[in-house]
Amino acid sequence: MTQAKVCFIGAGNMTRSIVSGLIKHGYPAERVQATNPSQAKLDALHADFGVAVSNDNVKAAEQADVIVLSVKPQLMQQVCEQMQSLDLSNKLVITIAAGIPAARYSEYFNQDITLIRTMPNTPTQLGFGMTGMYANDNISDAHKAICQQLMQSGGKVVWVEREDELNQVIALAGSSPAYFFLFIESMIETGVRMGMDEGKARVLAEQAALGAAQMVIQNQDLSLAQLRNNVTSKGGTTAQAIATFEQGGLRGLVDKAMSNCVAKAEDMAKTF
């Protein structure tokens, strides 16, 4: 990756995830800066990764080649308007906020900007992230390369052809780690209820989840149904558990949850 100066506006969990991935992949800490109103979050970032920190969004953005907008959607307009005085014509702006359409940012900044929308997830901090990215036809290949290399430091990336596909990325990857956390949490709680020590229950459930994910990744020639059938002996314990999930409408519940996730992202696009 080119040694661009990168400024993260916002120092929350996602900034921490991306910065962690960058530093682990050898990106110079002195080329990275983060801003935030909370000094505690800034101090933690600096202590853990050695990056520069600041409370001044305008000054930090002015010094950067790449500005990563990592603030909550409801705060985005206010934060961008603070930087309207800057000339952004030679800067790449990357946003990781859900819901806000790319065109809206030009209004927020009151100028034409070079912007790429991305949707990463928190496993980025471990190098197992998944980021969906969208750039319109006016974005150069060079800018796309910078964004891709930035996000690849934390895992895999996928470019989408249409901006509305980012909402599906949110449902499939951006929000989905929480789905799996909830499922594993539920498994552990049931294990404890049945008499298992909580620590042992967690090891069993988390390792099973990790192993299942690796089985999917390392067997691309097999369908998910086939992988599931390989574990499911007719009339056995797994068959009984799967039948219970099916009878309880697991597939329909997943469909409803993901559809509601997309609908929320679409609603946010109208709100902001």
C-alpha positions in Angstrom: 0.0 0.0 0.0 1.2 3.5 -0.7 2.3 5.3 2.4 -0.6 7.7 2.5 -1.4 9.6 5.6 -4.6 8.2 6.9 -6.9 10.0 9.3 -9.8 8.2 11.1 -12.5 10.6 12.2 -13.9 8.7 15.2 -12.1 6.3 17.5 -14.8 3.7 18.2 -14.7 -0.1 17.8 -14.5 -0.1 14.0 -11.7 2.3 13.9 -9.9 0.2 16.5 -10.5 -2.9 14.3 -9.1 -1.3 11.1 -6.2 0.4 12.9 -5.3 -2.9 14.5 -5.2 -4.7 11.2 -3.1 -1.9 9.6 -0.5 -2.0 12.3 -0.3 -5.8 12.4 0.4 -5.7 8.6 3.3 -3.3 9.1 1.6 0.0 8.2 3.7 2.8 9.8 1.9 4.1 12.9 3.3 7.6 12.3 1.2 7.7 9.1 -2.0 7.0 11.0 -4.0 9.5 13.1 -7.4 9.2 14.8 -9.7 11.9 16.3 -12.4 11.6 18.8 -14.1 13.8 21.6 -13.3 11.0 24.1 -9.7 11.4 25.3 -9.9 7.9 26.9 -10.5 6.2 23.6 -7.7 8.2 22.0 -5.3 7.4 24.8 -6.1 3.7 24.4 -5.5 3.8 20.6 -2.2 5.5 21.1 -1.1 3.2 23.8 -2.0 0.0 22.0 -0.9 0.9 18.4 1.3 4.0 18.6 -0.8 6.1 16.3 -1.2 9.9 16.6 -4.4 11.1 18.2 -6.2 14.4 18.3 -9.4 16.1 19.3 -9.3 18.4 16.2 -11.1 16.9 13.2 -10.3 19.8 10.9 -6.6 19.9 11.5 -6.2 16.1 11.3 -8.2 15.9 8.1 -6.3 18.7 6.6 -3.0 16.8 7.1 -4.4 13.5 5.7 -4.4 12.0 2.2 -7.2 9.6 3.1 -10.0 10.5 5.5 -11.9 7.6 7.0 -15.3 8.7 8.4 -15.9 6.4 11.3 -18.7 8.0 13.2 -22.3 7.0 13.9 -24.7 7.9 11.0 -26.7 10.3 13.2 -23.6 12.3 13.8 -22.2 12.2 10.3 -23.8 15.4 8.9 -22.6 17.5 11.9 -19.0 16.0 11.7 -18.8 16.6 7.9 -20.1 20.1 8.1 -17.3 21.0 10.5 -14.9 20.3 7.7 -16.6 22.2 4.9 -13.8 24.8 5.0 -11.2 22.2 3.8 -10.3 21.7 0.2 -11.0 18.0 -0.3 -10.3 17.9 -4.0 -7.1 15.9 -3.6 -8.2 13.7 -0.8 -9.9 10.3 -0.8 -12.8 10.0 1.6 -13.8 6.6 2.8 -17.0 6.1 4.9 -17.8 3.1 7.0 -21.2 4.3 8.1 -24.3 2.3 7.3 -27.3 3.7 5.4 -26.1 7.1 4.2 -26.0 7.3 0.4 -22.7 8.3 -1.3 -24.3 11.4 -2.9 -25.4 12.7 0.5 -21.8 13.3 1.6 -21.2 16.0 -1.1 -24.1 17.8 0.4 -22.6 17.4 3.9 -19.2 18.7 2.8 -20.7 21.3 0.4 -18.3 20.3 -2.3 -17.6 17.5 -4.8 -15.6 14.8 -3.1 -13.9 11.5 -4.1 -15.8 9.0 -1.8 -15.9 5.2 -1.4 -18.5 3.6 0.8 -17.4 0.5 2.8 -19.1 -1.8 5.2 -16.5 -3.7 7.3 -17.2 -5.8 10.4 -15.4 -6.1 13.7 -13.5 -9.4 13.1 -11.2 -7.0 11.1 -9.2 -6.5 14.2 -8.2 -10.2 14.1 -7.5 -10.4 10.4 -10.7 -12.3 9.7 -12.8 -9.3 8.7 -15.2 -9.0 5.7 -15.7 -5.6 4.0 -18.1 -4.8 1.3 -17.2 -1.7 -0.9 -18.9 0.5 -3.4 -17.4 3.2 -5.7 -19.2 4.9 -8.5 -17.9 5.2 -12.0 -16.0 8.5 -11.3 -13.7 6.8 -8.8 -10.2 6.1 -10.2 -8.6 2.7 -10.1 -5.8 4.2 -8.0 -8.3 5.3 -5.3 -10.0 1.9 -5.4 -6.6 0.2 -4.9 -5.9 2.4 -1.9 -9.2 1.6 -0.3 -8.9 -2.1 -1.1 -5.4 -2.4 0.4 -6.6 -0.5 3.5 -9.5 -2.8 4.1 -7.6 -6.0 3.1 -5.3 -5.4 6.0 -8.1 -6.8 8.2 -9.5 -9.6 6.0 -11.4 -10.2 2.8 -13.1 -7.6 0.6 -15.8 -7.7 -2.0 -16.8 -4.9 -4.4 -20.5 -4.5 -5.2 -21.8 -3.2 -8.4 -24.8 -1.3 -7.1 -24.8 0.9 -4.0 -28.0 -0.7 -2.7 -26.1 -4.0 -2.4 -24.3 -2.5 0.6 -27.4 -3.0 2.6 -27.3 -6.7 1.8 -23.6 -6.7 2.8 -24.7 -5.2 6.2 -27.1 -8.1 6.7 -24.7 -10.8 5.5 -21.4 -9.6 7.1 -21.5 -6.2 8.8 -24.1 -7.2 11.4 -23.9 -10.9 11.2 -21.0 -11.5 13.8 -23.6 -10.5 16.4 -26.0 -13.2 15.1 -23.3 -15.9 15.7 -22.4 -14.4 19.1 -26.1 -14.7 20.0 -26.3 -18.3 18.8 -23.1 -19.3 20.7 -24.3 -17.5 23.8 -27.6 -19.4 23.7 -25.7 -22.7 23.3 -23.6 -22.0 26.3 -26.5 -20.9 28.4 -28.3 -24.2 27.6 -25.2 -26.1 28.4 -25.0 -24.5 31.8 -28.6 -25.1 32.4 -28.0 -28.8 31.7 -25.2 -28.9 34.3 -22.1 -28.1 32.3 -19.4 -25.9 33.7 -19.7 -22.5 32.0 -16.0 -22.4 31.0 -16.1 -25.9 29.5 -19.4 -25.1 27.7 -17.8 -22.0 26.2 -14.7 -23.9 24.9 -16.9 -26.6 23.4 -19.2 -24.1 21.7 -16.6 -21.7 20.4 -14.3 -24.4 19.0 -17.3 -26.1 17.3 -18.2 -22.8 15.7 -14.6 -22.2 14.6 -14.3 -25.7 13.2 -17.6 -25.4 11.4 -16.5 -22.2 9.7 -13.2 -23.8 8.6 -15.2 -26.8 7.2 -17.1 -24.4 5.0 -14.1 -22.4 4.0 -11.9 -25.5 3.1 -14.7 -27.4 1.3 -15.8 -25.0 -1.4 -16.8 -27.9 -3.6 -19.4 -29.0 -1.1 -22.8 -27.3 -0.5 -23.8 -26.3 3.0 -26.5 -28.8 2.8 -24.0 -31.6 2.1 -21.7 -30.5 4.9 -24.7 -30.6 7.2 -25.8 -34.0 6.0 -22.3 -35.3 6.6 -22.8 -34.6 10.3 -26.4 -35.8 10.5 -26.9 -39.6 10.8 -30.5 -40.7 10.2 -32.4 -41.0 13.4 -29.4 -39.7 15.4 -28.9 -36.9 17.9 -27.9 -34.3 15.3 -31.0 -35.2 13.2 -33.1 -34.6 16.2 -31.6 -31.2 16.9 -31.8 -30.1 13.2 -35.5 -31.2 13.1 -36.2 -29.1 16.1 -34.6 -26.1 14.5 -36.6 -26.6 11.3 -39.8 -27.1 13.1 -39.2 -23.9 15.0 -38.8 -22.0 11.8 -35.1 -21.1 12.0 -34.8 -20.4 8.3 -37.8 -18.1 8.4 -36.5 -16.3 11.5 -33.1 -15.8 9.8 -34.8 -14.4 6.7 -36.9 -12.0 8.8 -34.0 -10.8 10.8 -31.8 -10.1 7.7 -34.7 -8.5 5.9 -35.4 -6.2 8.8 -31.6 -5.4 8.9 -31.8 -4.3 5.2 -35.0 -2.4 5.8 -33.4 -0.5 8.7 -30.4 0.4 6.5 -32.8 1.6 3.8 -34.8 3.6 6.3 -31.5 5.2 7.6 -30.8 6.3 4.0 -34.0 8.3 4.0 -33.5 9.7 7.5 -29.9 10.9 7.0 
